[in-house]
Amino acid sequence: MRSKHASSCGIHIAAVRPSAIRCLLGLTLALTGSITDMWGQSRYRRLGGLETWERELMATAESRGYGRAAAENAELRETIINYKAALANLDAGIDPLRWAETQTNLGRTYLALQQGDRTANRALALAAFELALQVLSEEYFPDTWGELKFETAEVYWALRSGDLPANERRAIAYLREALRVYSAESQPYLWARIHQRLGFFLSKWDEGDASTNLLDAIEHYQQALRGFDPERNPEDCAATWNNLGNTYLNLPVGDSTENARRALNAYEAATQVYSEADFPNEWASIQSNLGNVYRSLGQNDGDSLVRALEAYRNCLRTLDKDDDPARWATVWYNVGTTWEQVPSEDRRKNLQRAISAYKESLQVFDRKSFPQEWMTTQLSLAEVYHEAYLETGVYRTLAKAIDAYEASLTVYSRVEEPLGWARAQRALANAYLKLMTGDRNRCCIRAIESLNLALEVFSPDQHPDTWAALQFDLGSAYLEIVGQQREYHLRAAVRHFGQAAGSYSERAAAEASSEAQRHIGYAYLELIVVPDIWQGEAVIPVTQEDYEELFIPTPTIVEEEL
């Protein structure tokens, strides 16, 4: 057998001893992903350019008896030393191809190294690859140049240091350059593989227009499916179908229902290869994806939601919490959101199921290890508890909603997500206003605090209806406070109701403004008994000490569990 790299410089590999080949294989096991991930075929089917290692280095590898243990870090470090020694005796001007191949293999060995700083190892690999690319030319060594462009693109994409946007741009550019030397006719597999990776990179790329990137990714995935042979490359086809489904599901343009159905067809195609028995991990991922797409179709279709739950159950049957805790918890979270959507005459039971699912996910999503996921789950749990209160009238359930809202706000970032943070503050305030047990005044004051925080984000110019609704809620909170300083709070209620009545947009004005005016009337009726209250005197601010005197407990109401 002759390597295409070897043939380009007249070097045969037939005489290479098996132990040296095993050494080469061992050194490639920890490349970006694995050989299966890089080339999409079995681990030992393709060696890239590794067959043309220098004879001296092969002899060294054999004499040291590396064999399968070549991937051990100590041996990899020795191999790096050997490559550097060889490069010291090679001249890029005299033997450019051997020099470039040695640089390439040095880079690959750095990628395989598991010890030390992985980011630094990737940077060293990139330096070696880029040096090789300065010597290799597209004109004289097109195949070797194209493959190295492909490998270098993978490392740029994986490099999480330095200028990340520039790294991602370079990775995409290198893959596009590599396509210049391959075609669907001459090298269908590698051509398809490059299209597949381009699709993946573009689907994750944050730069530029997201819709354009996703549409380009879809086109590249479709091209990849043209190049892969379903019989010879079934796993590559399945992986591409899966990624194509993910991209359709995330596509923000076009008909959302049609995009979801295209995603569904892609996932179903992937399941023709990924069976539960042969590919349990991949099968579980596809089941999770099927659940997601059925859930997206279930807004107006209860049957799709039932199918989503079935797909999630299939996924959880295969997933092991200990092996992949984050994915296990994510699926449980999705089960919770699905139960929230399922239409049923017994809404209370579905809410109980959603709560149970969210609690399952919180077994993994703790505040320390998964702060964002913990925050999101707490917020979802709060919303379900809040709705459960509206269904049952059980105040203990509302108290649990308040606890979950407050927990989520300990992590929710006002800087990163100001609108979401402000909505959570408003939801917390509304829950406090509904809580009719315990210290009612304290609940109202806590609601006022959250509403004022939300008003720091929502402005009357940019969010007129939300701003007006917050003013109405503030008026309601002040109206509920009893005890000392009652006049002050009534006056504050009138002021906020008045701001609400005059600020609703034309679309929302009629009913909402009328409701605000009615509440102004309620406050005025009580203020009638207070002479001269509206004689223009300045409002006296209420201090925290004043508030402490307002905390008048009300009888605790005994409730049932949800």
C-alpha positions in Angstrom: 0.0 0.0 0.0 1.2 3.5 -0.8 0.3 6.6 1.1 -0.8 9.5 -1.1 1.6 11.7 0.9 4.4 9.2 0.4 3.7 9.0 -3.3 4.1 12.7 -3.6 7.8 12.6 -2.5 8.7 9.0 -3.6 8.8 7.5 -0.1 7.3 4.0 0.3 6.0 2.8 3.7 5.8 -0.9 2.9 8.9 -1.5 5.0 7.6 0.2 8.1 7.5 -2.2 11.0 4.1 -2.9 12.7 5.3 -1.6 16.1 6.1 1.8 14.6 2.6 2.0 13.0 1.1 1.2 16.4 3.2 4.0 17.8 1.8 6.4 15.2 -1.7 5.3 16.0 -1.3 5.8 19.7 0.0 9.3 19.1 -3.2 10.2 17.3 -5.7 9.0 19.9 -6.1 12.4 21.6 -6.2 14.7 18.6 -9.1 17.1 18.4 -11.9 14.7 19.3 -10.6 11.4 18.0 -9.8 9.9 14.7 -13.4 9.0 14.4 -14.3 12.6 15.1 -11.7 14.1 12.8 -12.2 11.9 9.8 -15.5 10.2 10.5 -14.2 6.7 9.9 -12.9 4.0 12.1 -10.0 5.0 14.3 -7.4 3.0 12.4 -8.6 3.4 8.9 -6.9 6.6 8.1 -3.7 8.1 9.4 -3.6 11.5 7.7 0.0 12.3 7.0 1.5 10.2 9.8 2.7 7.4 7.6 5.7 9.4 6.4 7.4 9.9 9.7 11.2 10.0 9.3 12.8 6.5 9.4 15.1 7.6 12.2 12.1 8.5 14.4 10.2 5.4 13.6 13.3 3.4 14.6 13.4 5.3 17.9 9.8 4.6 18.5 10.2 0.9 17.8 13.4 0.6 19.9 11.6 2.2 22.9 8.8 -0.3 22.5 6.0 2.4 22.7 3.3 0.3 21.0 -0.2 1.1 22.4 1.4 3.0 25.3 2.5 5.7 22.9 -0.3 8.0 24.1 1.2 8.1 27.6 2.3 11.6 28.4 5.9 10.8 29.2 6.4 9.0 25.9 4.7 11.8 24.1 7.1 14.3 25.6 10.0 12.1 24.5 8.5 12.0 21.0 8.3 15.9 21.0 12.0 16.0 21.9 12.8 13.6 19.0 10.9 15.8 16.6 12.7 18.9 17.7 16.0 17.1 17.3 15.1 16.0 13.8 14.0 19.5 12.9 17.4 20.8 14.0 19.0 18.6 11.4 16.5 19.3 8.6 16.6 22.2 6.2 13.3 23.5 4.9 15.0 24.8 1.8 16.6 21.4 0.9 13.8 19.0 1.9 10.7 21.1 2.3 8.2 18.2 2.4 10.0 16.2 5.1 10.5 19.4 7.2 6.8 20.3 6.8 5.7 16.8 7.7 7.9 16.8 10.8 6.4 20.1 11.9 2.9 18.7 11.2 3.6 15.6 13.3 5.1 17.7 16.1 1.9 19.7 16.2 -0.2 16.6 16.3 1.9 15.3 19.2 1.3 18.5 21.1 -2.4 18.0 20.5 -2.2 14.5 21.9 -0.4 15.6 25.1 -2.8 15.5 28.0 -0.5 17.0 30.7 0.1 20.6 31.2 -1.8 23.6 29.9 -4.0 22.3 27.1 -4.5 25.7 25.7 -0.7 26.2 25.6 -0.3 22.8 23.9 -2.9 23.9 21.2 -1.0 27.1 20.7 2.3 25.2 20.2 0.5 22.8 17.7 -0.8 25.8 15.8 2.7 27.3 15.6 4.0 24.0 14.1 1.1 23.7 11.7 1.5 27.3 10.5 5.2 26.8 9.9 4.4 23.7 7.9 1.9 25.7 5.8 4.6 28.3 5.0 6.5 25.6 3.2 3.7 23.5 1.7 2.1 25.1 -1.3 -1.4 24.6 -2.6 0.1 24.4 -6.1 2.7 21.6 -5.5 1.3 19.7 -2.6 -2.5 20.3 -2.9 -3.7 17.2 -1.0 -1.2 17.6 1.9 -1.9 21.3 2.0 -5.6 20.8 2.1 -5.6 18.2 4.9 -3.3 20.4 7.0 -5.6 23.4 6.4 -8.4 21.2 7.7 -6.5 20.2 10.8 -5.4 23.7 11.5 -8.9 25.0 11.2 -10.0 22.4 13.9 -7.3 23.6 16.3 -8.2 27.3 15.7 -11.8 26.6 16.5 -10.9 24.6 19.7 -8.5 27.3 20.9 -10.2 29.2 23.7 -7.5 31.8 24.3 -6.4 35.0 22.6 -8.6 36.7 20.1 -11.5 34.3 20.0 -13.4 36.0 17.1 -10.3 36.1 15.0 -9.6 32.4 15.8 -13.1 31.5 14.7 -12.8 33.6 11.5 -9.5 32.0 10.6 -11.0 28.5 11.2 -13.8 29.1 8.9 -11.5 30.7 6.3 -9.1 27.7 6.4 -11.9 25.3 5.8 -13.2 27.3 2.8 -9.6 27.4 1.4 -9.3 23.6 1.9 -12.4 23.1 -0.3 -10.5 24.6 -3.2 -8.4 21.4 -3.6 -11.2 18.8 -3.2 -14.3 18.0 -5.1 -17.2 15.7 -4.7 -15.9 13.6 -7.6 -12.2 13.4 -6.7 -12.3 13.1 -2.9 -16.0 12.8 -1.9 -15.4 11.7 1.6 -12.9 14.5 2.6 -14.9 17.0 0.6 -18.0 16.0 2.6 -16.2 16.1 5.9 -15.0 19.7 5.3 -18.5 20.7 4.4 -19.8 19.0 7.6 -17.3 20.9 9.8 -18.1 24.2 8.0 -21.7 23.6 8.8 -20.9 23.0 12.4 -18.7 26.0 12.8 -21.2 28.4 11.1 -24.0 27.1 13.2 -22.1 28.1 16.3 -20.6 31.3 15.0 -21.6 34.5 16.9 -20.2 36.9 14.4 -22.3 38.4 11.6 -26.0 37.8 11.0 -27.2 34.7 12.9 -29.8 33.8 10.3 -27.3 34.0 7.4 -24.9 31.9 9.3 -27.5 29.2 10.0 -28.7 29.2 6.4 -25.1 28.8 5.2 -24.7 26.0 7.7 -27.7 24.2 6.3 -26.3 24.4 2.8 -23.0 23.0 3.9 -24.7 20.1 5.8 -26.7 19.3 2.7 -23.5 19.3 0.6 -21.9 16.9 3.1 -24.8 14.5 2.7 -24.2 14.5 -1.0 -20.6 13.4 -0.4 -21.1 10.8 2.3 -22.0 7.3 1.2 -24.8 6.0 3.4 -23.4 2.5 3.2 -19.7 3.3 3.7 -20.1 6.3 6.0 -23.4 5.7 7.9 -22.2 7.4 11.1 -21.1 10.5 9.3 -24.5 10.6 7.6 -26.2 10.2 11.0 -24.1 12.9 12.6 -24.8 15.3 9.8 -28.5 14.6 9.9 -28.5 15.3 13.6 -26.6 18.6 13.2 -28.9 19.6 10.3 -31.9 19.0 12.6 -30.4 21.2 15.3 -29.8 24.0 12.8 -33.3 23.9 11.5 -34.7 24.0 15.0 -32.6 27.1 15.9 -33.4 28.9 12.6 -35.1 32.2 13.4 -36.3 33.0 9.9 -38.9 31.3 7.8 -42.0 29.4 8.9 -41.2 28.1 12.4 -43.5 25.1 12.1 -42.0 24.1 8.7 -38.5 24.5 10.2 -39.5 22.3 13.1 -40.8 19.6 10.7 -37.6 19.7 8.7 -35.7 19.2 11.9 -38.0 16.3 12.8 -37.3 14.6 9.4 -33.5 15.1 9.9 -33.6 13.5 13.4 -35.7 10.6 12.2 -33.1 10.0 9.4 -30.4 9.9 12.0 -32.2 7.3 14.1 -32.0 4.9 11.1 -28.3 4.6 12.0 -28.1 5.4 15.7 -29.9 2.5 17.3 -30.2 2.2 21.1 -28.4 -1.1 21.1 -25.4 -0.1 19.0 -25.1 3.6 19.7 -26.7 4.3 23.1 -25.1 7.7 23.7 -25.9 9.0 20.2 -29.4 7.5 20.3 -30.1 9.3 23.6 -29.0 12.6 22.1 -31.3 12.1 19.2 -34.2 11.2 21.5 -33.5 14.4 23.5 -33.5 16.4 20.2 -36.7 14.7 19.1 -38.2 15.8 22.4 -37.2 19.4 21.8 -38.6 19.5 18.3 -41.9 17.9 19.3 -42.1 20.4 22.2 -41.7 23.2 19.8 -44.5 21.8 17.7 -46.7 21.4 20.7 -47.8 25.0 21.3 -51.0 24.2 19.5 -50.8 20.4 19.4 -51.2 18.3 22.6 -50.2 15.1 20.7 -46.8 16.6 19.9 -46.3 17.3 23.6 -47.1 13.7 24.5 -44.5 12.6 21.9 -42.0 15.0 23.4 -42.5 13.4 26.8 -42.1 9.9 25.3 -38.8 10.9 23.6 -37.5 12.4 26.8 -38.4 9.2 28.7 -36.5 7.2 26.1 -33.5 9.5 26.5 -33.6 9.2 30.3 -33.8 5.4 30.1 -30.4 5.4 28.4 -28.7 8.3 30.1 -26.7 7.7 33.3 -26.8 10.5 35.8 -23.3 9.7 37.0 -21.8 9.5 33.5 -23.3 12.6 32.1 -25.0 14.6 34.9 -25.4 17.9 33.0 -27.2 16.3 30.1 -29.3 14.2 32.5 -30.4 17.3 34.4 -31.1 19.2 31.1 -33.5 16.5 29.9 -35.3 16.6 33.3 -35.6 20.4 32.9 -37.1 20.0 29.5 -39.5 17.4 30.9 -40.6 20.1 33.4 -41.2 22.7 30.7 -43.2 20.2 28.6 -45.5 19.2 31.5 -46.2 23.0 31.9 -47.5 23.1 28.3 -49.5 19.8 28.2 -53.2 20.6 28.1 -55.3 18.6 30.5 -58.5 18.9 32.5 -56.4 18.2 35.6 -54.0 21.1 35.4 -53.0 20.7 39.0 -51.5 17.2 38.3 -49.5 18.5 35.4 -48.1 21.3 37.5 -47.1 18.7 40.1 -45.3 16.7 37.5 -43.5 19.8 36.3 -42.4 20.6 39.8 -41.1 17.1 40.3 -39.1 17.3 37.1 -37.5 20.6 38.0 -36.5 19.2 41.4 -34.9 16.2 39.6 -32.8 18.6 37.5 -31.8 20.5 40.7 -30.1 17.4 42.0 -27.3 18.3 39.5 -27.8 22.0 38.8 -26.6 23.4 42.1 -25.7 27.1 42.6 -22.0 26.6 42.8 -21.3 24.3 39.9 -24.1 25.3 37.5 -25.1 28.9 38.5 -26.9 29.8 35.3 -28.7 26.5 35.0 -29.6 26.7 38.7 -31.0 30.2 38.3 -33.1 29.2 35.2 -34.5 26.2 37.0 -35.3 28.2 40.1 -37.1 30.8 38.0 -39.1 28.1 36.1 -39.9 26.4 39.4 -41.1 29.8 40.8 -43.4 30.3 37.8 -45.0 26.8 38.2 -45.5 27.4 42.0 -47.1 30.7 41.2 -49.5 29.2 38.7 -50.2 26.4 41.1 -51.3 29.0 43.6 -53.7 30.5 41.0 -55.1 27.0 40.4 -55.4 26.0 44.1 -55.4 29.1 46.2 -52.9 27.5 48.5 -50.7 30.2 50.1 -47.9 27.8 51.0 -47.4 27.2 47.3 -47.2 31.0 46.7 -44.6 31.2 49.5 -42.5 28.5 47.7 -42.8 30.6 44.5 -41.4 33.6 46.4 -38.5 31.6 47.7 -37.7 30.3 44.2 -37.9 33.8 42.7 -35.6 35.2 45.4 -33.2 32.4 44.9 -33.0 33.0 41.1 -32.4 36.7 41.7 -29.3 35.9 43.7 -27.7 34.8 40.4 -29.7 36.6 37.7 -27.4 39.3 36.2 -29.0 42.7 35.7 -25.9 43.7 33.6 -26.1 40.7 31.2 -29.9 40.3 31.0 -31.5 43.5 32.3 -35.0 42.8 30.8 -35.2 39.3 32.1 -33.9 40.4 35.5 -36.5 43.2 35.7 -39.3 40.8 34.7 -38.2 38.4 37.5 -38.4 41.4 39.9 -41.9 42.2 38.8 -43.0 38.5 39.1 -41.6 38.4 42.6 -43.5 41.6 43.5 -46.7 40.2 42.1 -46.3 37.1 44.2 -45.8 39.2 47.3 -48.9 41.2 46.6 -50.9 38.0 46.3 -49.6 36.6 49.6 -52.5 37.3 52.1 -51.0 35.5 55.0 -48.4 36.5 57.6 -47.2 40.1 57.8 -49.2 41.8 55.0 -47.5 45.2 55.3 -44.1 43.6 55.0 -45.2 41.8 51.8 -46.4 45.1 50.3 -43.1 46.9 51.2 -41.1 44.0 49.7 -43.2 44.2 46.5 -42.5 48.0 46.3 -38.8 47.4 46.6 -38.9 44.9 43.7 -41.1 47.1 41.5 -38.8 50.1 42.0 -35.9 47.9 40.9 -37.8 46.8 37.8 -38.5 50.5 37.0 -34.8 51.1 36.9 -34.8 49.0 33.7 -38.2 49.6 32.1 -38.5 53.2 30.9 -41.7 55.1 29.8 -40.2 55.9 26.4 -39.0 52.4 25.4 -41.5 50.2 27.4 -44.6 52.4 27.9 -47.1 49.6 28.7 -44.7 47.7 31.0 -43.7 50.9 32.7 -47.4 51.9 33.2 -48.2 48.4 34.5 -45.4 48.7 37.0 -46.8 52.1 38.1 -50.2 50.4 38.6 -48.7 47.6 40.6 -46.9 50.2 42.8 -50.2 52.0 43.4 -51.8 48.6 44.4 -49.0 47.9 46.8 -49.2 51.4 48.5 -53.0 51.1 48.7 -52.7 47.8 50.7 -50.5 49.2 53.4 -52.4 49.9 56.6 -51.5 51.5 60.0 -49.5 54.6 60.6 -48.6 56.9 57.7 -51.8 55.7 56.0 -52.3 59.1 54.4 -48.8 59.1 52.9 -49.4 55.7 51.3 -52.8 56.6 49.9 -51.3 59.7 48.4 -48.4 57.6 46.9 -51.0 55.2 45.5 -53.0 58.0 43.8 -49.7 59.3 42.3 -48.7 56.0 40.8 -52.2 55.1 39.6 -52.3 58.5 37.9 -49.0 57.9 36.2 -50.3 54.5 35.0 -53.5 56.0 33.6 -51.7 58.6 31.6 -48.9 56.4 30.2 -50.5 53.4 28.6 -50.1 53.2 24.8 -53.0 53.7 22.6 -53.3 49.9 22.1 -53.6 49.2 25.8 -55.1 52.5 27.0 -58.8 51.9 27.2 -59.3 49.1 29.7 -56.0 49.6 31.6 -56.5 53.3 32.1 -60.0 52.8 33.2 -58.9 50.3 35.9 -56.2 52.8 37.1 -58.9 55.5 37.4 -61.1 53.3 39.5 -58.3 52.6 41.9 -57.6 56.4 42.1 -61.3 56.7 43.1 -60.9 54.1 45.9 -57.9 56.0 47.3 -59.8 59.3 47.1 -62.7 57.9 49.0 -60.6 57.1 51.9 -58.7 60.4 51.7 -61.9 62.4 52.0 -61.8 61.8 55.8 -58.4 63.4 56.0 -58.9 67.2 55.9 -56.4 69.4 54.0 -54.4 66.4 52.7 -54.3 67.9 49.2 -53.4 71.5 50.1 -50.0 71.2 48.3 -47.8 70.5 51.3 -44.6 68.4 50.6 -44.8 64.7 50.9 -43.0 63.6 54.0 -40.7 60.6 53.2 -41.4 57.5 55.2 -38.3 56.2 56.9 -37.3 52.6 57.6 -38.3 53.1 61.2 -41.7 54.2 60.1 -42.0 51.0 58.0 -41.1 48.9 61.0 -44.1 50.3 62.8 -46.3 49.2 59.9 -45.6 45.5 60.3 -49.0 44.4 61.6 -49.3 40.7 61.4 -52.5 39.2 60.0 -53.9 35.8 60.9 -52.0 32.9 59.3 -54.2 30.9 56.9 -54.0 27.1 57.1 -53.6 25.6 53.6 -53.3 22.2 52.0 -50.2 21.0 50.2 -50.3 21.4 46.4 
